[in-house]
Amino acid sequence: MLIEVKHVSKIYRMGDTEVRALDDVSLNVEKGEFVAIIGPSGSGKSTLMNILGCLDSPSEGDYIFDGKNVSKLTDNEMAEIRNKNIGFVFQNFNLLPKLTALENVELPLIYAGQKPSRYKKKAMELLNAVGLSGRIHHKPTELSGGQQQRVAIARALATDPSIILADEPTGNLDTKSGVEIMNIFQRLNEQGKTIIIITHDPSIAGYCKRMVHIQDGKIIKDEKVEG
């Protein structure tokens, strides 16, 4: 089992008020799954993503990632898991504007200590895999939204992570670009990559093989997707 979430709650305190963003959530994800976590704004899905991505810790319960109980780790230990094992794709792309597409993808490989000959070759291969071989020297402002998200996906794949976490990855894209991005995720999953998509959009969730519905901080439905 890659992910085990056991009776996790996330509680925020604002003065005398207690807000349960997550309330006794349990969830397992196996290697190679393609899962949508779907819910309306304020449902707790982003809070759950932050815990799954080792960006935050639960207030109660345990989160076990690939055999390690993340709930018991220090911030530095969580950062190590995050950097080595989790690739993030965000709605706003989060590309560095002064760097080219190639340089954006090279960045995590440089941080990982790879040699220039190695990281340049790997970044080129990843951009080619997402259909951007002709745009490698373009900066984000010279790329369409769909192309920027392809760069972000290539960057997320750079360190060959155990899992890709994508938060509303088509939220800033037109319908055609959104379909193209979801087709890339489908292809990556067919190649064995574990992918979790956070979305409010049922049509996007329909590309996945499993839908986990979240509402008011609780999982209300967990279903396989036919087709």
N, C-alpha and C positions, 0 to 999 in steps of 0.2 A: 504493500500500500504506500503510495507516494504522500498522500495527505490524509491526516486524521484530525478532525476537529471534534473535541469531546466536551459537550455541555459548556460551550463558550458564551460568556456574556461580556459586553463592553458597556461600562457605566460612566457617564460624564456627570459631574456635579457642578451645578451653577448656583452658588449660594446655598440656599436650603433645598433647592430643587434637584432631584435625581432623574437623569434621562438614561433609559436603557436603549442604547442604539442597537445592541444585539442582546437577545434574551434566550439563553439556554439553547444555543445552536449546536447541532451535531451533524457532521458531514464527512463522508469519505470520498476520495478521488483516487482512482488507480492510474498507474502509468499508462499513457496512450489514450486517455479519455479526452473528449472534446465537450466541454461543459459550458452552458450558459447559466449565469446567475442573474435572474431577471426580477425586476421589481420597480415600482414607481419611485420618484424622487422622495428621499427621506425614509426609505424602507429599511435601510441598514446595509444595502449591498456594497456601497463604497467602504463602509467600516469593515465589513467582512473581507473585502479585497485587501485593505491595508494590513489586516492580520495575516491573511494568506501570503502576502508579499513580504512579510517580516518588516513592515514599516511601522507597526504598532503591536502592542502586546494586549492580550485579553485581561479584563479585570477579574474574571473567574473562568475556571475550566482550563483545558489543555489543548495546545496546538502542536501536533507532532508532524514534522516534515521530514520525509525520508528517514524515519527512525529516530530523529532528534527531537526532543521536547523543547520547542522554541520558547515556550512560556517561561522556561527556567534559565534562558540564556541572557548574557549581558548585551548591551547595545552593540559592542564591538563584534561579538560572536554572531549576533543577528545580521549585522552589516556584511560579515563574511559569507554567510549563507545567501544573502540577497545578491551580492555581487557575483558569486560563482554559479548559483543554481536557478536564478529567477530572471527572466527577461520581461521587461515592462514595455507596453505600448499604451500611450495615453491619447485621449481625445484631441489634445492641443499639440500633438506631435513631439513637443519638447526638444526640438533640434537646436543646436547652437547656430545662431544666424550668421556668424562670421566664418564658419567652416563650410567647406564643400560637402556634398553628399558622401564622398569617399572619406573625408576626414572625420565626419560625424560617426561613420561606421567603424573607423579605425580606433576611435577614442577608447572604448572599453578594452580593446585588445592591447593598447599601449599601457593602460592601467594594470592589465593582467601581466605585464612584463614580457610580452612577446617581442621578438626581434623584428626590425623594420621589414626585412624581406618576407617574413612570415605574415605579419599583420596586413601588409599591403595586398598580398595575394589573396588572403582570406576575405578582406573587405570587398575586393573586386568580384570574387566568386559570389558573395552574398548579394551584392547589388545586381549582378547578372541574374541570379535566381529569382529576384522579385521584378525582373523586367526593366531594369534601369541602367543597363550597361552604357547607353548613350548619354547619360545624364550625370556621370560620376563627378564631373568638375563643376556642376551647377550648385549655387548656394540655395538655401531654402526659399528665399524670395523669388528665385528664378524657376521654382517648381510649383506645379499645381498642388492642391490639397491632397489629392490621391497619391501623387508622386512623393510628397513629403511623408505620408504615412507608410509608403513602401520603404523609404529610407529608415524610418523608425522601426519597422519590422526587421529589416536587415541588421540594424544596430542591436535590437533585442536578441537576435540569434547569434551575435558575434562570439560570445563565450560558450556557445553550445549548452545553454541552460537546460535544467531538468523540466522546466515548465515555462510557458509564456502566459503572462497575465495581461489581458487587454481591457482597459477601462473605457467603455463607450468608444471603441476604435473608429466607428463610422459616424460619430455624432456631428462632426464638422464637415462632412462630405455630402456631395449630391448623390442621388440614388445609384447612378451608373458606377461612380467611383466606389461607393459602399459595397456594391455587389462584387467588384473586382477585388477589394480588400478581403472580403469574406471568402472568396474563392481561393485566395492565397492561404488563408488560415486552414481551409479544408484540405488543401494540398499538403500543407505542413503536417497536419494531423494524420493524413494517409501515409506520410513518411515516418510516423511513429512519435511525433512531438505531442506532449501533453499541453492542452490549451484550455484556459478558462477565460470566457468572455463575460464582462460585466455590462449589462444593457437594460434599458427600459423598453426596448423595441421588440415585440414578438416576432416580427419578420426577420430580424437579425438573429434572434435566439433560435429560429427555425433552421439555421444552417448547422447548428450544433447537434450532437447525438444525444444530449441529455439536457433537460431544463430543470433548474432548481429555482422555485419561486419563493421570493422572500417578501414579507410584508410586516410592518410594525416590529421589525427586529427578530421575527421568527420565520423559520422555513415552514411554509404552508403546503407545499407540494413538491415532489421530486419525481420526475417522469422521464422515460426514454422517448426520444423523438423517432417517429417512424420514417422510413424512406432511406 
